Amino acid sequence: MYERIRELLTGVRSRRITIEKALEKLRSLPYENIGIATLDTHRGLRMGFPEVIFGQDKSAEHIIRIIKKMKGHKSTVLVTRVDKTKGMKVKRAVHGVSYHPLSRTLLLRTSHVMRKGKGKILIVSAGTSDLNVAEEARITAEMMGNDVETLYDVGVAGIHRVLMERERLLSARVIIVVAGMEGALASVVGGLVPRPIIAVPTSVGYGSSLGGFSALLSMLNSCAPGVAVVNIDNGFGAACAASLINML
């Protein structure tokens, strides 16, 4: 969005674009109604990153229409919660779209993503069963202009694995901790390093984990300072929060 406005203003200054033509283009900046959706084309300018599309329950055809329209605005497009069948159909229909089955995301890069974060975001996962949520967070954080690193499969069942990585934890400006079961990893990391922790409970676990509700309650009741909690399986929300902190 920044690039689009800069290009528009430069065109007016050099007289390649008339004022009337520029005004016509500016009318579509706040939003654009395409029938099946109202695109928030102003979000990149307002929030620092473009609108992200929630793909669950949307048809492949609707996602294709939305991506093509956003592509016309030269906006990087991220679509979350897309199953493989739907994702491959969209990928075949829109040139340049990549599908990431582990994170269940579609990504279209229309331009180079500018680095906006002041430091590094580190994503820590308890187990390999949490990777789909962790990868959703990683791709989202990278799309929002952050330097991102990962530290996977370091849960409390083998707590020495995370204790040995204290230097990597300290090197991050913000840490996202993704864990299911009892969700204890967020408290452990929060007690090790003086960094803001965004905790993500996952729906991974046996019957009494109640689809992630036990991990959610554990993280909400953490006695470690500086632990904030997002909803169950919400890797996207965690990445948004971490990105905003990293840009401050």
VEXDREN-2710 file (C-alpha; in Angstrom, 1 decimal):
% VEXDREN-2710
k/r/px/py/pz
1/MET/0.0/0.0/0.0
2/TYR/2.8/2.4/0.8
3/GLU/4.4/1.7/-2.5
4/ARG/1.1/2.2/-4.4
5/ILE/0.5/5.6/-2.8
6/ARG/4.1/6.7/-3.4
7/GLU/3.9/5.6/-7.0
8/LEU/0.6/7.5/-7.4
9/LEU/2.0/10.7/-5.8
10/THR/5.2/10.5/-7.9
11/GLY/3.1/10.1/-11.0
12/VAL/1.1/13.2/-10.2
13/ARG/4.3/15.2/-9.5
14/SER/5.8/14.2/-12.8
15/ARG/2.5/14.8/-14.6
16/ARG/2.4/11.2/-15.8
17/ILE/-1.0/10.9/-13.9
18/THR/-3.6/13.6/-13.9
19/ILE/-5.2/14.8/-10.7
20/GLU/-8.5/13.4/-11.8
21/LYS/-7.1/9.9/-12.5
22/ALA/-5.3/10.0/-9.1
23/LEU/-8.6/10.9/-7.3
24/GLU/-10.3/8.0/-9.1
25/LYS/-7.6/5.6/-7.8
26/LEU/-7.8/7.0/-4.3
27/ARG/-11.5/6.3/-4.1
28/SER/-10.8/2.6/-3.9
29/LEU/-8.3/2.9/-1.1
30/PRO/-10.5/2.6/2.0
31/TYR/-12.4/-0.5/0.7
32/GLU/-13.7/-2.2/-2.4
33/ASN/-16.9/-4.2/-2.5
34/ILE/-16.6/-7.1/-4.9
35/GLY/-20.0/-8.7/-4.2
36/ILE/-18.8/-11.7/-2.2
37/ALA/-16.6/-9.6/0.1
38/THR/-15.7/-6.1/1.0
39/LEU/-11.9/-5.8/0.8
40/ASP/-10.2/-3.5/3.4
41/THR/-7.7/-2.1/0.9
42/HIS/-6.7/0.7/3.4
43/ARG/-5.5/-1.8/6.1
44/GLY/-1.9/-1.9/4.9
45/LEU/-1.6/1.9/5.3
46/ARG/-3.6/1.9/8.6
47/MET/-2.1/-1.1/10.4
48/GLY/1.3/-1.7/8.7
49/PHE/0.3/-4.9/7.0
50/PRO/-2.5/-5.8/4.5
51/GLU/-5.8/-7.6/5.2
52/VAL/-5.4/-11.4/5.7
53/ILE/-8.2/-13.7/4.4
54/PHE/-9.7/-16.4/6.6
55/GLY/-10.1/-19.2/4.2
56/GLN/-12.1/-21.7/6.3
57/ASP/-15.6/-22.2/4.9
58/LYS/-14.9/-20.0/1.9
59/SER/-15.1/-21.8/-1.5
60/ALA/-12.0/-22.1/-3.7
61/GLU/-13.9/-19.9/-6.3
62/HIS/-14.4/-17.1/-3.7
63/ILE/-10.8/-17.2/-2.6
64/ILE/-9.6/-17.1/-6.2
65/ARG/-11.7/-14.0/-6.8
66/ILE/-10.5/-12.3/-3.7
67/ILE/-6.8/-13.0/-4.4
68/LYS/-7.1/-11.8/-8.0
69/LYS/-8.7/-8.5/-6.8
70/MET/-6.1/-8.0/-4.1
71/LYS/-3.3/-8.8/-6.5
72/GLY/-4.6/-5.9/-8.6
73/HIS/-3.9/-3.6/-5.6
74/LYS/-0.3/-4.9/-5.5
75/SER/-1.0/-6.2/-2.1
76/THR/0.8/-9.3/-0.6
77/VAL/-2.0/-11.8/0.0
78/LEU/-2.1/-14.3/2.9
79/VAL/-5.0/-16.8/3.2
80/THR/-5.2/-18.9/6.4
81/ARG/-7.0/-22.2/7.2
82/VAL/-7.1/-23.6/3.8
83/ASP/-7.2/-27.4/3.4
84/LYS/-5.0/-29.1/0.8
85/THR/-7.7/-29.8/-1.8
86/LYS/-8.9/-26.2/-1.8
87/GLY/-5.3/-24.9/-1.6
88/MET/-4.1/-26.8/-4.6
89/LYS/-7.1/-25.7/-6.6
90/VAL/-6.4/-22.0/-5.8
91/LYS/-2.7/-22.5/-6.6
92/ARG/-3.5/-23.8/-10.0
93/ALA/-5.9/-21.0/-10.8
94/VAL/-3.7/-18.0/-9.7
95/HIS/-0.2/-17.5/-11.0
96/GLY/2.4/-16.9/-8.3
97/VAL/0.4/-18.3/-5.4
98/SER/2.2/-20.9/-3.2
99/TYR/0.4/-23.3/-0.9
100/HIS/1.9/-24.5/2.4
101/PRO/0.1/-27.6/3.6
102/LEU/1.6/-27.8/7.1
103/SER/0.4/-24.2/8.0
104/ARG/-2.6/-24.5/5.7
105/THR/-1.9/-21.2/4.2
106/LEU/-1.9/-19.6/0.7
107/LEU/0.6/-16.9/0.0
108/LEU/1.0/-14.5/-2.9
109/ARG/4.0/-12.1/-2.8
110/THR/3.4/-9.2/-5.1
111/SER/6.5/-7.3/-4.0
112/HIS/9.5/-7.6/-1.6
113/VAL/8.4/-7.5/2.0
114/MET/10.1/-4.7/3.8
115/ARG/11.6/-5.5/7.2
116/LYS/9.7/-3.4/9.8
117/GLY/10.5/-5.3/13.0
118/LYS/13.2/-3.9/15.2
119/GLY/14.3/-7.3/16.4
120/LYS/13.7/-11.0/16.0
121/ILE/10.6/-13.0/16.7
122/LEU/11.3/-16.5/18.0
123/ILE/8.6/-19.2/17.6
124/VAL/8.9/-22.0/20.1
125/SER/6.8/-25.2/19.9
126/ALA/6.4/-27.9/22.5
127/GLY/6.0/-30.8/20.1
128/THR/5.8/-31.7/16.4
129/SER/2.0/-32.1/16.8
130/ASP/1.9/-28.3/17.3
131/LEU/3.7/-27.5/14.1
132/ASN/0.7/-26.5/12.0
133/VAL/-0.1/-23.7/14.4
134/ALA/3.6/-22.7/14.8
135/GLU/4.0/-22.6/11.1
136/GLU/0.9/-20.5/10.7
137/ALA/2.5/-18.0/13.1
138/ARG/5.8/-18.1/11.3
139/ILE/4.5/-17.4/7.8
140/THR/2.2/-14.6/9.2
141/ALA/5.1/-13.0/11.1
142/GLU/7.4/-13.1/8.0
143/MET/4.6/-11.7/5.8
144/MET/4.3/-8.8/8.3
145/GLY/8.0/-7.8/7.9
146/ASN/9.7/-9.6/10.7
147/ASP/12.9/-11.5/11.1
148/VAL/11.7/-14.9/12.3
149/GLU/13.4/-17.9/13.8
150/THR/12.0/-21.2/15.1
151/LEU/12.8/-23.6/17.9
152/TYR/10.6/-26.6/17.6
153/ASP/10.0/-29.8/19.7
154/VAL/11.4/-28.5/23.0
155/GLY/8.4/-29.4/25.3
156/VAL/8.6/-29.9/29.1
157/ALA/8.6/-33.7/28.7
158/GLY/12.3/-33.2/27.9
159/ILE/12.8/-29.8/29.6
160/HIS/16.6/-29.9/29.1
161/ARG/15.9/-29.2/25.4
162/VAL/14.6/-25.7/26.1
163/LEU/16.9/-25.0/29.0
164/MET/19.9/-25.5/26.7
165/GLU/18.6/-22.8/24.3
166/ARG/18.5/-19.9/26.8
167/GLU/20.9/-17.8/24.6
168/ARG/18.6/-18.2/21.6
169/LEU/15.6/-17.2/23.7
170/LEU/17.5/-14.1/24.9
171/SER/18.4/-13.1/21.4
172/ALA/14.7/-12.6/20.5
173/ARG/12.7/-9.4/21.0
174/VAL/9.4/-11.3/21.2
175/ILE/8.7/-15.0/21.8
176/ILE/5.7/-17.0/20.6
177/VAL/5.2/-20.2/22.6
178/VAL/2.9/-22.8/21.0
179/ALA/1.9/-25.8/23.2
180/GLY/-0.9/-28.3/23.7
181/MET/-1.4/-30.9/26.4
182/GLU/-1.1/-29.0/29.7
183/GLY/0.5/-25.9/28.1
184/ALA/3.3/-25.6/30.6
185/LEU/6.0/-24.5/28.2
186/ALA/4.8/-20.9/28.1
187/SER/5.4/-20.6/31.9
188/VAL/8.8/-22.3/31.6
189/VAL/10.0/-19.9/28.9
190/GLY/8.4/-16.9/30.7
191/GLY/10.3/-17.8/33.8
192/LEU/13.6/-18.1/32.0
193/VAL/13.9/-14.8/30.0
194/PRO/12.8/-11.2/30.3
195/ARG/10.9/-11.1/27.0
196/PRO/7.3/-10.6/26.1
197/ILE/5.7/-14.1/25.6
198/ILE/2.7/-14.6/23.4
199/ALA/1.3/-18.0/24.4
200/VAL/-0.8/-20.1/22.0
201/PRO/-2.6/-23.1/23.4
202/THR/-3.3/-25.8/20.8
203/SER/-6.0/-28.4/20.6
204/VAL/-3.4/-31.2/20.8
205/GLY/-3.9/-33.6/23.7
206/TYR/-5.8/-36.5/25.2
207/GLY/-9.4/-36.4/26.3
208/SER/-9.1/-34.3/29.4
209/SER/-7.3/-31.6/27.4
210/LEU/-10.8/-30.7/26.1
211/GLY/-9.6/-29.7/22.7
212/GLY/-7.0/-27.2/24.1
213/PHE/-9.2/-25.7/26.9
214/SER/-6.8/-27.2/29.6
215/ALA/-3.8/-25.6/27.9
216/LEU/-5.7/-22.3/27.6
217/LEU/-6.5/-22.2/31.3
218/SER/-2.9/-23.2/32.3
219/MET/-1.5/-20.4/30.2
220/LEU/-4.1/-17.9/31.5
221/ASN/-3.1/-18.9/35.1
222/SER/0.6/-18.7/34.5
223/CYS/2.6/-17.2/37.3
224/ALA/5.4/-16.2/35.0
225/PRO/5.5/-12.5/34.3
226/GLY/4.9/-11.1/30.8
227/VAL/2.8/-14.0/29.4
228/ALA/-0.1/-12.9/27.2
229/VAL/-2.5/-15.5/25.8
230/VAL/-4.4/-15.8/22.5
231/ASN/-7.1/-18.2/21.6
232/ILE/-6.8/-21.9/20.9
233/ASP/-4.8/-22.7/17.7
234/ASN/-4.6/-19.0/16.9
235/GLY/-1.1/-18.8/15.4
236/PHE/-2.2/-16.0/13.2
237/GLY/-3.3/-13.8/16.1
238/ALA/-0.1/-14.5/18.0
239/ALA/2.0/-13.4/15.1
240/CYS/-0.1/-10.2/14.7
241/ALA/0.5/-9.3/18.4
242/ALA/4.2/-10.2/18.3
243/SER/4.6/-8.2/15.1
244/LEU/3.0/-5.1/16.6
245/ILE/5.3/-5.4/19.7
246/ASN/8.3/-5.9/17.5
247/MET/7.6/-2.7/15.5
248/LEU/7.3/-0.5/18.7
END
